[in-house]
């Protein structure tokens, strides 16, 4: 395993982060608790110390599963991240969003499910158009000062919104967002226009979600709908991965992976790991074998010509992932 410093925090994380969206029973393709725990334990064996989940993943099940799986290990050796924003109770209008009330009650609930006193990285899951950013930042700053949270981060938004949040923190003397969890992979590179250069300038840790394009980067494009996730993942339908040059990118991944004797997923992940502004892609998987493949991607060397060959067919896509 390779490790890196997460942005400007000084905190060391594995270059692969295990994502927790697949832990729970929210959708058909997800893992039952015992299967999830086996995956987490194997990740620890492989040297992964960075785990990301969210309160909305299977409505809290993912956090509970992760907390139980880590309970028998040294808490200080792992970096645990979770997120807040999504609707946790349709009957309670204050169980979503980024108001002080929502953040404080959902943080308490996340700590309880995780069985932890402190969350290493507490992230806002999306931008809240109904709450002033200074209210959100003040609530997060207070959580850090209470010792419930060590660092605060955020996720997909427009670059101008992120710049506003950073400026507001600086102006008010509040804790800054130290990480950006954004949508970035070989099939979706719109983040390279503004967000990633901003993160690089501000020394923000970048931990992309969907690094394998929800499975599109792992198999020939004509086989995607044959998988359970391909048939049932409602979010996959919202993406435009195979529009524009996506089909050709998929075919080039197939070709180069065959030449190097690696899987398509490994090659796609290696491309992301070669990007200087990426700290740790968040890998979500339902298979120990695929997790092991992801770790092996760290050993793949891509030349500048390999990178250019994979990137060349890309065409601009509609922005996706901010909502």
KASULHU-V622919 format. One record per residue. NEAR is the number of other C-alpha atoms within 10 Angstrom. D_FIRST is the distance of its C-alpha to the first C-alpha in Angstrom with 2 decimals. Layout:
# KASULHU-V622919
near & d_first
NEAR & D_FIRST
NEAR & D_FIRST
This chain:
# KASULHU-V622919
near & d_first
13 & 0.00
12 & 3.78
16 & 6.66
14 & 10.27
15 & 13.72
22 & 15.29
22 & 18.45
12 & 20.89
14 & 20.06
9 & 18.25
12 & 16.01
16 & 12.25
22 & 10.18
23 & 6.80
25 & 7.39
29 & 8.24
26 & 11.18
26 & 12.95
23 & 16.60
29 & 19.45
24 & 22.28
21 & 22.31
32 & 22.88
25 & 26.62
16 & 29.82
18 & 30.60
15 & 30.65
12 & 31.07
18 & 27.61
20 & 25.85
22 & 24.58
17 & 26.72
19 & 25.53
13 & 24.69
16 & 22.68
24 & 20.83
19 & 20.09
13 & 18.81
22 & 16.33
25 & 15.20
16 & 15.00
16 & 12.86
21 & 10.40
16 & 10.43
10 & 10.12
14 & 6.86
16 & 5.55
23 & 7.12
23 & 9.76
24 & 11.65
24 & 14.53
24 & 17.46
26 & 20.88
25 & 24.53
26 & 27.86
22 & 29.31
21 & 26.78
19 & 29.14
17 & 31.26
20 & 29.16
24 & 27.97
31 & 24.35
31 & 24.30
21 & 26.08
22 & 23.78
23 & 20.62
21 & 22.53
16 & 23.71
19 & 20.36
18 & 18.87
13 & 22.17
8 & 21.45
12 & 18.35
8 & 18.32
12 & 19.03
9 & 18.11
11 & 14.43
18 & 14.06
19 & 15.03
25 & 17.56
23 & 19.32
28 & 22.48
25 & 25.34
26 & 29.14
22 & 31.91
18 & 32.52
17 & 35.58
20 & 35.16
12 & 38.86
9 & 41.27
8 & 44.17
9 & 42.96
11 & 42.99
18 & 41.08
20 & 38.09
21 & 36.53
25 & 36.17
29 & 35.33
22 & 38.49
18 & 38.40
15 & 39.65
19 & 37.05
23 & 34.12
16 & 35.39
13 & 36.23
22 & 33.11
23 & 30.88
13 & 32.73
15 & 32.28
22 & 28.51
19 & 28.17
14 & 30.36
19 & 28.49
26 & 25.09
16 & 26.83
15 & 25.57
12 & 27.55
18 & 25.38
23 & 23.18
22 & 20.50
21 & 21.03
29 & 24.28
27 & 24.88
26 & 28.07
25 & 27.64
20 & 30.36
20 & 33.22
17 & 36.24
9 & 39.40
9 & 41.61
13 & 40.27
12 & 40.54
20 & 37.21
16 & 38.50
13 & 39.09
20 & 35.55
25 & 34.14
18 & 36.54
21 & 35.51
29 & 31.80
20 & 32.69
16 & 34.69
22 & 31.82
20 & 29.70
12 & 32.73
11 & 33.27
12 & 29.78
19 & 28.90
22 & 26.32
17 & 24.15
22 & 23.55
25 & 25.14
23 & 23.95
23 & 25.54
24 & 25.26
24 & 27.18
22 & 30.46
14 & 32.54
17 & 31.65
12 & 35.06
14 & 34.36
20 & 31.10
15 & 32.99
13 & 35.74
20 & 33.45
19 & 31.94
13 & 35.48
17 & 36.83
19 & 34.28
12 & 35.14
9 & 38.86
11 & 38.94
11 & 36.55
18 & 34.20
23 & 30.46
20 & 28.85
23 & 26.46
22 & 23.17
25 & 21.25
26 & 22.35
23 & 21.17
24 & 22.96
22 & 23.65
25 & 22.03
23 & 21.23
22 & 22.77
30 & 25.85
24 & 26.40
17 & 26.22
18 & 29.05
19 & 26.80
12 & 26.75
10 & 30.44
12 & 30.51
20 & 27.72
21 & 24.79
15 & 27.00
17 & 28.11
21 & 24.62
15 & 23.87
9 & 27.19
14 & 26.72
16 & 23.10
24 & 22.13
23 & 18.56
26 & 18.31
27 & 16.60
22 & 18.34
24 & 19.63
21 & 20.46
28 & 18.03
24 & 19.30
21 & 22.87
21 & 23.43
20 & 22.96
27 & 25.13
29 & 22.30
22 & 21.41
16 & 24.84
15 & 28.14
18 & 30.09
9 & 32.99
11 & 30.95
17 & 29.57
12 & 32.59
9 & 32.39
12 & 29.42
12 & 30.08
17 & 28.12
18 & 29.89
13 & 33.19
14 & 32.65
15 & 30.22
11 & 32.79
10 & 30.51
16 & 29.79
11 & 33.52
10 & 33.51
18 & 31.13
16 & 32.41
22 & 29.47
16 & 31.74
15 & 34.50
15 & 35.24
17 & 32.88
22 & 30.46
19 & 31.77
17 & 31.47
23 & 27.90
24 & 27.12
17 & 28.98
19 & 27.27
26 & 23.81
22 & 25.33
12 & 26.71
17 & 23.76
17 & 21.37
13 & 24.01
9 & 24.33
12 & 20.66
9 & 20.48
16 & 17.89
20 & 18.66
25 & 20.11
24 & 17.54
24 & 14.65
30 & 16.85
26 & 17.82
26 & 14.38
21 & 13.61
23 & 16.88
22 & 15.91
22 & 12.66
17 & 15.11
10 & 17.38
9 & 17.54
20 & 18.80
22 & 15.94
26 & 13.43
26 & 11.75
26 & 13.53
25 & 14.72
25 & 14.28
23 & 17.17
22 & 17.65
18 & 20.05
14 & 18.44
17 & 15.78
11 & 15.93
17 & 15.35
20 & 12.33
14 & 10.84
17 & 12.20
23 & 10.59
23 & 6.97
17 & 8.68
21 & 10.22
19 & 7.66
12 & 9.40
16 & 12.80
14 & 15.06
15 & 17.93
11 & 21.02
9 & 23.22
9 & 25.68
14 & 23.20
15 & 22.45
11 & 26.19
14 & 27.05
21 & 24.96
17 & 26.31
12 & 29.92
16 & 31.47
18 & 30.44
14 & 33.48
12 & 33.91
18 & 33.57
10 & 35.05
15 & 32.92
14 & 31.17
16 & 29.25
13 & 31.17
10 & 33.38
